Amino acid sequence: MKLNVGDIVRLRKTHPCGNADFKIMRTGMDFRIECIRCGHQTWITRVKLERNIKTILHSEESNNQE
């Protein structure tokens, strides 16, 4: 799965604040994601993130091609 910094993804599980949308802040073996609603940042492994993604809401890659 192609994920870039700045992408906004919706996960299957919600954050304790009630939001399910996260912005990708850093990529690699581990990802740093930020909750869109409350701004809390957390680290998650690539495998766990890819398994928990429901949909990609906004992709930075599609904006760079226009």
C-alpha positions as protocol buffer text, in pm:
chain_id: "A"
residue {
  index: 1
  type: MET
  ca { x: 0 y: 0 z: 0 }
}
residue {
  index: 2
  type: LYS
  ca { x: 138 y: 341 z: -100 }
}
residue {
  index: 3
  type: LEU
  ca { x: 115 y: 587 z: 191 }
}
residue {
  index: 4
  type: ASN
  ca { x: 278 y: 930 z: 198 }
}
residue {
  index: 5
  type: VAL
  ca { x: 333 y: 1205 z: 452 }
}
residue {
  index: 6
  type: GLY
  ca { x: 24 y: 1427 z: 456 }
}
residue {
  index: 7
  type: ASP
  ca { x: -225 y: 1155 z: 360 }
}
residue {
  index: 8
  type: ILE
  ca { x: -544 y: 1147 z: 564 }
}
residue {
  index: 9
  type: VAL
  ca { x: -674 y: 799 z: 641 }
}
residue {
  index: 10
  type: ARG
  ca { x: -983 y: 664 z: 816 }
}
residue {
  index: 11
  type: LEU
  ca { x: -912 y: 374 z: 1050 }
}
residue {
  index: 12
  type: ARG
  ca { x: -1147 y: 96 z: 1156 }
}
residue {
  index: 13
  type: LYS
  ca { x: -1108 y: 179 z: 1526 }
}
residue {
  index: 14
  type: THR
  ca { x: -1179 y: 527 z: 1658 }
}
residue {
  index: 15
  type: HIS
  ca { x: -952 y: 731 z: 1881 }
}
residue {
  index: 16
  type: PRO
  ca { x: -1079 y: 780 z: 2241 }
}
residue {
  index: 17
  type: CYS
  ca { x: -1188 y: 1133 z: 2143 }
}
residue {
  index: 18
  type: GLY
  ca { x: -1437 y: 975 z: 1898 }
}
residue {
  index: 19
  type: ASN
  ca { x: -1257 y: 1053 z: 1572 }
}
residue {
  index: 20
  type: ALA
  ca { x: -1144 y: 790 z: 1320 }
}
residue {
  index: 21
  type: ASP
  ca { x: -951 y: 1020 z: 1081 }
}
residue {
  index: 22
  type: PHE
  ca { x: -574 y: 1050 z: 1111 }
}
residue {
  index: 23
  type: LYS
  ca { x: -303 y: 1241 z: 923 }
}
residue {
  index: 24
  type: ILE
  ca { x: 23 y: 1060 z: 845 }
}
residue {
  index: 25
  type: MET
  ca { x: 311 y: 1264 z: 986 }
}
residue {
  index: 26
  type: ARG
  ca { x: 606 y: 1027 z: 925 }
}
residue {
  index: 27
  type: THR
  ca { x: 656 y: 711 z: 719 }
}
residue {
  index: 28
  type: GLY
  ca { x: 896 y: 417 z: 731 }
}
residue {
  index: 29
  type: MET
  ca { x: 888 y: 89 z: 924 }
}
residue {
  index: 30
  type: ASP
  ca { x: 685 y: 274 z: 1188 }
}
residue {
  index: 31
  type: PHE
  ca { x: 437 y: 550 z: 1113 }
}
residue {
  index: 32
  type: ARG
  ca { x: 359 y: 856 z: 1322 }
}
residue {
  index: 33
  type: ILE
  ca { x: -7 y: 949 z: 1287 }
}
residue {
  index: 34
  type: GLU
  ca { x: -197 y: 1245 z: 1428 }
}
residue {
  index: 35
  type: CYS
  ca { x: -564 y: 1255 z: 1525 }
}
residue {
  index: 36
  type: ILE
  ca { x: -739 y: 1522 z: 1317 }
}
residue {
  index: 37
  type: ARG
  ca { x: -977 y: 1622 z: 1601 }
}
residue {
  index: 38
  type: CYS
  ca { x: -757 y: 1644 z: 1912 }
}
residue {
  index: 39
  type: GLY
  ca { x: -404 y: 1653 z: 1764 }
}
residue {
  index: 40
  type: HIS
  ca { x: -272 y: 1357 z: 1966 }
}
residue {
  index: 41
  type: GLN
  ca { x: 20 y: 1185 z: 1792 }
}
residue {
  index: 42
  type: THR
  ca { x: 105 y: 817 z: 1820 }
}
residue {
  index: 43
  type: TRP
  ca { x: 344 y: 565 z: 1664 }
}
residue {
  index: 44
  type: ILE
  ca { x: 210 y: 256 z: 1486 }
}
residue {
  index: 45
  type: THR
  ca { x: 382 y: -18 z: 1286 }
}
residue {
  index: 46
  type: ARG
  ca { x: 332 y: -31 z: 909 }
}
residue {
  index: 47
  type: VAL
  ca { x: 168 y: -376 z: 925 }
}
residue {
  index: 48
  type: LYS
  ca { x: -80 y: -272 z: 1193 }
}
residue {
  index: 49
  type: LEU
  ca { x: -165 y: 55 z: 1016 }
}
residue {
  index: 50
  type: GLU
  ca { x: -220 y: -108 z: 676 }
}
residue {
  index: 51
  type: ARG
  ca { x: -444 y: -371 z: 835 }
}
residue {
  index: 52
  type: ASN
  ca { x: -654 y: -107 z: 1019 }
}
residue {
  index: 53
  type: ILE
  ca { x: -706 y: 139 z: 731 }
}
residue {
  index: 54
  type: LYS
  ca { x: -1067 y: 154 z: 618 }
}
residue {
  index: 55
  type: THR
  ca { x: -1013 y: 413 z: 342 }
}
residue {
  index: 56
  type: ILE
  ca { x: -775 y: 686 z: 227 }
}
residue {
  index: 57
  type: LEU
  ca { x: -971 y: 1012 z: 242 }
}
residue {
  index: 58
  type: HIS
  ca { x: -709 y: 1247 z: 100 }
}
residue {
  index: 59
  type: SER
  ca { x: -390 y: 1150 z: -77 }
}
residue {
  index: 60
  type: GLU
  ca { x: -96 y: 1391 z: -118 }
}
residue {
  index: 61
  type: GLU
  ca { x: 23 y: 1191 z: -420 }
}
residue {
  index: 62
  type: SER
  ca { x: -292 y: 1275 z: -620 }
}
residue {
  index: 63
  type: ASN
  ca { x: -242 y: 1648 z: -550 }
}
residue {
  index: 64
  type: ASN
  ca { x: 120 y: 1640 z: -670 }
}
residue {
  index: 65
  type: GLN
  ca { x: 23 y: 1495 z: -1008 }
}
residue {
  index: 66
  type: GLU
  ca { x: -226 y: 1772 z: -1096 }
}
